[in-house]
Amino acid sequence: MKLILLTVTLLVCTATASVNVAYEKPVFGIKKGGSESIVDDNDDTCGSIGADKKKPFIKIDLGSEVHVNKIRLTLDESKKRKFDNSVVRVGVHSTAEDNPVCFRIDDKNAPVNIEHDNLDCYGRYIVIQKMGKSKRSLHVCELRAWTDDEEDTDYELVDVAAGETVYAAGEGDSSNIVDGDVSTCHASGNRKDPYMKIDLGRSHELRRIELTLNKDRIRAFHNSVVRVGSEHAIKDNPVCFRIDQDNAPVNIAKAVVCTGRYLIVQKLGKGRAMNVCEIKAFIRKQAHIEPTVEPTEPEVTAAPITVAPTVPVAPTDANDVTTIPPTMACTNPEGLRNIAVGKAASQSSTNPKVDGIASLAVDGIKDTDLRSGKSCTQTNKEFQPWWSLDLGSSQDVYQVIITNRQDCCSFRLKNAVVRVGDSPNPADNPVCGLQVLGKRSRQEQVIMNCGCGDSMTGRYVSIQLMDKTQIMHLCEVEVMTL
């Protein structure tokens, strides 16, 4: 009996750099030049859409839905760059025009590099499209797209290929490539379009793929692809990434965002056999989050608060602390009720793309899907965004409960501070509970205890992201009192 090893890698990510999620993804619509040329991270290789085509487009399949916060287009410097009446779309639909416009380009002599950051676009497909009928070809050398989806989170990488079923012709036991032992290998044989196909059992979003090749054999992997998809027919599954090396390294590892049930390594055409010793396919699994017990130490705000210009700024006081004892967990009285629903709310700005107005945080709806539920607030991306609630009169507040967005980008709540007091200037009011840090920022419900059995008194409740430039979204805010 073989011993199957489950590989679990714990990664702790803090302030992770954004990832180019378009790199080596499948491209559709290119007529001249290799389709992979616009996602190969090489500005010198280009592709184009032919002229005289109505609403011509280039479409990149990212493999799964992600939040895109930055896109850079590199155009062909030697060609006419007529990108008037053009759009870049990002969405979840395979039909290009069904996806919403992320931004527009209207330039008859566009610059070589077009870059848009601070975007809030979400989807699986990125589409570059010229509206109307094009009299000139569109020449694109590179498209890069970045996401901040995995910023500030703890997660595990789990190998979901270990011990799964393998379909492959050739020499040796094909299950050797998923047995966790790099000394046992499998060779595909010299046949046309040889492949090794792993059935993962169900569809997964893969975030890393590792191949270990046979160090004692020729590693001729030119014109080879790794596919991930859910179709039984090999060729119907999209290419996740390409390998094009006559003498490939023993270890090949790629960070990817590819979704499907089947992982296939395939060599296109006929040539030398593929000799593979191990294939690992990793998914990201959220690290276990222990329930937050607030708190063990009193919190002191160390730096002055700066809020939007429309709210006066006042320095914090050195005695600006909560009333929580330093060594005991919080126990609040029974029978607490929410008094926030329908009260007057305001915020530093409102993102016009989703119309996430401040009052949506107190509409009584706890839908955590911002886009489909349309019941979450959202500011622009700005320094220290804030949200404020006027209860109408001073109240005894025991808890403030934040329902956090879960369809995307929940990490953005990191550094949030809640204040309760009688001043309309949030900086004048004391802090309720502990600042939201680390894994706690990912939780669906973030509970801020203003005291342990004691309350804080105030008319105004505010939430602000401290010391960072970010979008803030709140799906519901509950203010609990007796």
C-alpha positions in Angstrom: 0.0 0.0 0.0 1.3 3.4 -0.9 1.5 6.1 1.7 -0.3 9.2 0.3 1.0 12.5 1.7 -1.3 15.4 2.1 0.7 18.5 1.6 -0.3 21.5 3.6 1.7 24.7 3.5 0.9 27.5 5.9 1.6 30.9 4.4 1.2 34.1 6.4 0.7 37.0 4.1 0.7 40.6 5.3 0.6 43.5 2.8 1.2 41.1 -0.1 2.1 42.7 -3.4 -0.6 42.6 -6.0 -0.5 39.7 -8.5 -0.7 40.0 -12.3 -3.6 37.6 -12.8 -3.6 37.9 -16.6 -0.2 36.3 -17.0 -0.3 33.3 -19.4 -4.1 33.1 -19.3 -6.1 32.0 -22.4 -6.8 34.8 -24.9 -9.5 34.9 -27.5 -10.0 37.2 -30.5 -6.4 37.6 -31.7 -6.1 37.3 -35.5 -2.4 38.0 -36.1 0.4 37.1 -33.8 0.2 34.4 -31.1 -2.7 34.9 -28.7 -0.4 34.2 -25.8 1.8 37.1 -26.9 -0.3 39.7 -25.1 -0.1 37.9 -21.7 3.5 36.7 -21.7 4.9 39.6 -19.7 6.9 40.6 -22.8 6.3 44.1 -24.3 8.1 43.1 -27.5 5.6 40.4 -28.6 2.3 41.7 -29.9 -1.1 40.6 -31.3 -3.8 42.3 -33.3 -7.5 42.2 -34.2 -8.1 42.5 -37.9 -9.8 45.6 -39.4 -13.3 45.8 -40.9 -14.9 43.8 -38.1 -17.8 45.1 -36.1 -17.1 45.7 -32.4 -13.8 43.8 -32.5 -12.5 42.6 -29.1 -9.8 40.7 -27.3 -10.9 38.6 -24.3 -8.7 37.2 -21.6 -10.1 34.4 -19.4 -8.6 34.7 -15.9 -10.0 31.3 -14.9 -12.0 32.5 -11.9 -13.6 35.6 -10.6 -11.3 38.2 -9.0 -11.3 41.8 -7.9 -9.2 43.8 -10.4 -7.8 47.0 -9.0 -5.3 47.9 -11.7 -4.9 47.3 -15.5 -2.1 48.3 -17.8 -2.2 48.1 -21.6 1.0 48.3 -23.6 0.3 49.1 -27.3 2.5 48.6 -30.4 4.7 51.7 -30.7 5.3 51.0 -34.4 1.6 50.9 -35.3 -1.3 53.4 -35.4 -2.8 53.5 -31.9 -6.4 54.5 -32.8 -8.2 53.6 -29.7 -11.0 56.1 -29.9 -14.5 54.9 -28.8 -12.9 51.9 -27.0 -13.7 50.2 -23.7 -12.1 47.8 -21.3 -14.7 45.5 -19.7 -14.4 43.2 -16.7 -17.2 40.8 -15.7 -18.4 37.2 -15.3 -20.0 36.6 -18.7 -18.3 34.7 -21.5 -20.1 36.9 -24.1 -17.9 40.0 -24.3 -20.6 42.7 -24.5 -22.5 41.3 -21.5 -19.7 42.5 -19.2 -19.8 46.0 -17.6 -17.3 48.7 -18.7 -14.4 49.0 -16.3 -13.0 52.1 -18.0 -13.0 53.9 -21.4 -10.3 54.8 -23.8 -11.1 57.6 -26.3 -7.9 58.5 -28.0 -7.1 58.6 -31.7 -3.4 58.6 -30.9 -3.2 56.6 -27.7 0.0 56.5 -25.7 2.1 53.3 -25.7 1.2 52.6 -22.1 -2.3 53.1 -20.7 -2.6 52.4 -17.0 -5.6 52.7 -14.7 -5.3 52.0 -11.0 -7.7 52.4 -8.0 -10.2 50.3 -10.0 -13.1 48.4 -8.5 -13.8 45.9 -11.2 -14.8 42.3 -10.6 -15.1 39.3 -12.8 -13.5 36.4 -14.7 -13.1 38.0 -18.1 -11.2 41.1 -19.2 -12.3 42.4 -22.6 -10.6 45.1 -24.8 -13.2 46.3 -27.3 -13.6 49.0 -30.0 -17.2 50.0 -30.4 -18.6 50.3 -33.9 -16.8 49.1 -37.0 -13.0 49.3 -36.9 -11.2 50.6 -40.0 -7.8 49.8 -38.4 -6.5 46.8 -36.6 -6.0 47.0 -32.9 -2.5 46.2 -31.9 -1.8 45.2 -28.3 1.6 44.0 -27.0 0.7 43.3 -23.4 -2.2 43.4 -20.9 -1.4 43.2 -17.2 -4.1 43.1 -14.6 -3.5 43.1 -10.8 -5.7 42.1 -7.9 -5.4 42.8 -4.2 -7.8 39.9 -3.2 -5.3 38.1 -1.0 -3.9 41.1 0.9 -3.6 40.9 4.6 -4.8 37.3 5.2 -3.6 34.0 6.6 -4.3 31.0 4.6 -3.2 27.4 4.0 -2.1 25.9 0.7 -3.6 22.4 0.5 -2.6 19.9 -2.2 -5.8 18.5 -3.7 -4.1 16.3 -6.2 -2.6 13.9 -3.7 -3.9 10.3 -4.2 -6.5 11.3 -6.8 -7.2 9.3 -10.0 -4.8 9.7 -12.9 -5.5 9.0 -16.6 -2.3 8.6 -18.7 -0.9 6.1 -21.2 2.8 5.2 -21.2 5.4 3.5 -19.0 5.1 2.9 -15.3 2.3 3.4 -12.8 0.5 6.7 -13.6 -0.5 7.1 -9.9 3.2 7.7 -9.2 2.7 11.3 -10.1 0.3 11.9 -7.1 1.8 9.6 -4.5 3.9 12.3 -2.7 7.1 10.5 -3.6 9.4 12.3 -6.1 11.5 9.2 -6.6 8.6 7.4 -8.4 7.8 8.7 -11.9 5.7 8.1 -15.0 6.6 8.5 -18.7 4.0 9.3 -21.3 5.5 7.5 -24.3 6.3 8.8 -27.7 2.8 9.5 -29.0 1.0 12.4 -30.5 -0.3 15.0 -28.0 0.6 12.9 -24.9 -1.1 13.9 -21.7 -1.4 13.1 -18.0 -4.9 14.0 -16.6 -5.7 14.2 -12.9 -9.3 14.0 -11.8 -9.5 16.2 -8.6 -12.9 14.8 -7.8 -14.7 18.2 -8.0 -14.0 21.7 -9.3 -11.4 23.7 -7.4 -9.9 27.1 -7.7 -6.2 26.3 -8.0 -3.8 28.9 -6.8 -0.5 27.1 -7.3 0.7 24.1 -9.4 4.0 22.3 -8.9 5.6 19.8 -11.3 8.6 17.7 -10.4 10.3 16.2 -13.5 12.6 13.2 -13.8 16.1 14.5 -13.3 17.6 11.4 -15.0 15.7 11.9 -18.3 15.7 14.5 -21.0 13.1 17.1 -19.9 12.0 18.2 -23.4 8.9 20.3 -22.6 8.8 22.6 -25.5 5.3 23.3 -26.8 3.7 22.0 -23.7 0.7 23.2 -21.7 -1.0 22.8 -18.4 -4.8 22.8 -18.6 -7.4 23.2 -15.9 -11.1 22.8 -16.5 -14.2 20.6 -16.0 -14.6 19.1 -19.5 -13.9 15.4 -20.2 -12.3 16.1 -23.6 -8.7 17.2 -23.1 -8.7 20.0 -25.7 -11.9 21.6 -24.4 -10.2 22.6 -21.1 -8.5 26.1 -21.1 -4.8 26.5 -20.9 -3.8 27.6 -17.4 -0.1 28.2 -18.3 2.5 27.1 -20.9 5.9 25.4 -20.7 8.1 25.9 -23.7 11.6 24.7 -22.8 13.7 22.1 -24.5 15.6 21.5 -21.2 13.1 22.3 -18.5 14.2 22.6 -14.8 13.5 19.7 -12.5 11.0 21.7 -10.5 8.4 24.0 -12.1 6.1 26.0 -9.8 3.5 28.5 -11.0 1.2 30.8 -9.0 -2.1 30.6 -10.9 -5.8 31.4 -10.7 -7.4 28.5 -12.6 -10.6 26.7 -11.9 -11.8 23.2 -12.8 -12.0 19.5 -11.9 -9.3 18.3 -14.2 -5.6 19.2 -14.3 -3.9 18.1 -17.5 -0.3 18.3 -18.5 -0.1 17.9 -22.2 2.7 18.0 -24.9 1.3 19.3 -28.2 2.5 17.4 -31.3 4.8 14.4 -31.4 8.2 14.3 -29.8 10.0 12.9 -26.8 8.1 11.4 -23.9 7.2 13.5 -20.9 8.8 12.1 -17.7 7.0 13.4 -14.6 7.6 12.3 -11.0 5.1 14.4 -9.1 2.3 16.9 -9.7 0.8 19.0 -6.9 -2.3 21.3 -7.3 -2.9 23.7 -4.4 -6.0 25.5 -3.3 -6.1 28.3 -0.7 -7.9 27.4 2.4 -8.7 30.1 5.0 -6.8 29.5 8.2 -9.0 28.7 11.1 -10.2 31.9 12.8 -10.7 31.6 16.5 -13.6 33.5 17.9 -12.4 36.9 19.1 -12.5 37.4 22.9 -12.3 41.1 23.5 -10.0 42.1 25.0 -7.1 41.4 27.2 -5.5 44.8 27.4 -6.9 48.3 27.3 -6.3 50.1 24.0 -4.7 53.5 23.7 -4.9 55.3 20.5 -1.3 56.3 19.8 -1.7 58.7 16.9 -3.9 61.6 16.1 -6.9 60.9 13.9 -7.2 62.7 10.5 -10.6 62.6 8.9 -12.1 64.0 5.7 -12.1 67.8 5.4 -15.8 68.0 5.9 -15.3 66.7 9.5 -13.3 68.9 11.9 -10.1 67.3 13.2 -9.2 67.2 16.8 -6.2 65.5 18.4 -6.8 62.4 20.5 -6.3 62.5 24.2 -3.7 60.3 25.9 -6.5 59.0 28.2 -8.6 58.0 25.2 -9.2 54.4 26.3 -12.0 51.9 26.6 -13.4 50.9 30.0 -12.5 47.3 29.5 -10.7 45.6 32.4 -7.3 44.2 31.3 -7.7 40.5 32.2 -11.3 39.4 31.7 -13.4 38.4 28.8 -16.5 40.6 28.0 -19.9 39.6 29.3 -22.7 42.0 28.3 -26.2 42.1 29.8 -28.9 40.0 28.2 -31.7 41.6 26.1 -29.5 44.0 24.0 -31.3 45.4 21.0 -30.2 47.2 17.8 -31.2 50.9 17.7 -29.3 51.8 14.5 -31.8 50.9 11.8 -33.1 53.9 9.9 -30.9 56.4 11.7 -29.1 59.2 9.8 -25.8 58.0 8.4 -23.0 59.8 6.4 -19.6 58.8 5.0 -16.5 60.4 3.6 -17.4 59.6 0.0 -19.7 57.3 -2.0 -18.3 55.1 -4.9 -20.6 56.0 -7.9 -20.0 52.6 -9.6 -22.0 50.7 -6.9 -23.9 53.6 -5.3 -23.0 52.3 -1.9 -24.6 55.1 0.1 -24.1 55.4 3.8 -27.7 54.5 4.8 -27.3 51.0 3.4 -25.4 50.1 6.6 -28.5 50.7 8.7 -31.2 49.3 6.4 -31.6 46.1 8.5 -30.4 43.9 5.7 -27.3 41.8 6.4 -26.6 40.6 2.9 -22.8 40.3 2.6 -22.7 40.2 -1.2 -22.1 43.8 -2.2 -22.8 43.4 -5.9 -25.8 41.2 -6.0 -27.4 42.2 -2.7 -26.9 46.0 -3.2 -27.2 46.5 0.6 -23.6 47.5 1.5 -21.9 50.9 1.6 -18.8 51.6 -0.4 -16.5 54.7 -0.3 -14.0 55.7 -2.9 -10.4 54.6 -2.4 -9.0 57.4 -0.2 -6.9 58.0 2.9 -8.7 57.1 6.1 -12.3 56.8 4.9 -15.0 57.1 7.5 -18.6 56.3 8.2 -20.7 58.0 10.9 -24.2 57.5 12.5 -26.3 60.0 14.4 -28.5 58.2 16.9 -30.6 61.3 17.5 -29.8 61.5 21.2 -27.2 60.2 23.6 -27.5 56.4 24.2 -25.8 53.8 26.4 -23.9 51.6 23.9 -22.7 48.2 24.9 -21.7 46.8 21.5 -21.2 47.8 17.9 -21.5 44.9 15.4 -20.2 45.2 11.9 -21.4 42.9 9.1 -18.5 42.6 6.7 -18.5 42.1 3.0 -17.8 38.5 2.0 -18.1 38.2 -1.8 -14.8 40.0 -2.2 -12.2 42.0 -0.4 -13.3 41.5 3.2 -9.7 42.3 4.3 -10.3 45.9 3.6 -11.8 46.3 7.1 -8.3 46.0 8.6 -7.3 49.0 10.8 -10.9 49.9 11.4 -11.6 51.8 14.6 -15.0 52.4 16.2 -15.7 55.5 18.3 -18.8 56.4 20.4 -19.4 59.8 22.0 -21.4 63.0 21.9 -19.2 65.0 19.6 -20.1 65.1 15.8 -16.3 65.1 15.3 -15.3 61.4 15.5 -11.8 62.3 16.6 -13.2 63.8 19.8 -14.9 60.6 20.9 -13.4 57.6 22.8 -12.6 54.3 21.1 -15.1 51.4 21.5 -13.4 48.0 21.5 -10.1 47.0 19.8 -8.9 48.1 16.4 -9.6 45.5 13.7 -6.4 43.7 12.8 -5.2 40.5 11.2 -7.5 37.6 10.5 -10.3 39.4 12.4 -10.7 41.7 9.4 -11.9 38.8 7.3 -14.7 37.7 9.6 -18.3 38.1 8.5 -19.3 39.6 11.8 -16.9 41.8 13.8 -18.1 42.5 17.3 -16.8 45.6 19.1 -17.4 45.4 22.9 -17.5 49.0 24.2 -17.1 47.7 27.8 -17.6 44.5 29.9 -21.1 44.9 31.3 -20.6 48.6 31.3 -21.7 50.9 28.4 -20.2 53.9 26.6 -22.5 56.9 26.3 -22.9 58.8 23.1 -25.1 60.1 20.3 -22.6 59.5 17.5 -21.0 56.2 16.3 -18.2 56.3 13.8 -16.1 53.7 11.9 -12.8 54.8 10.3 -9.9 53.0 8.6 -6.8 54.3 10.2 -3.4 55.1 8.6 -4.2 53.6 5.2 -5.6 54.4 1.7 -8.3 52.0 0.9 -12.0 51.5 0.0 -14.3 50.9 3.0 -17.5 48.9 2.7 -20.0 48.0 5.5 -22.9 45.7 4.9 -24.6 46.4 8.2 -23.8 48.2 11.5 -25.7 47.4 14.6 -25.6 49.6 17.7 -26.6 47.5 20.7 -28.2 48.9 23.9 -30.7 47.8 26.5 
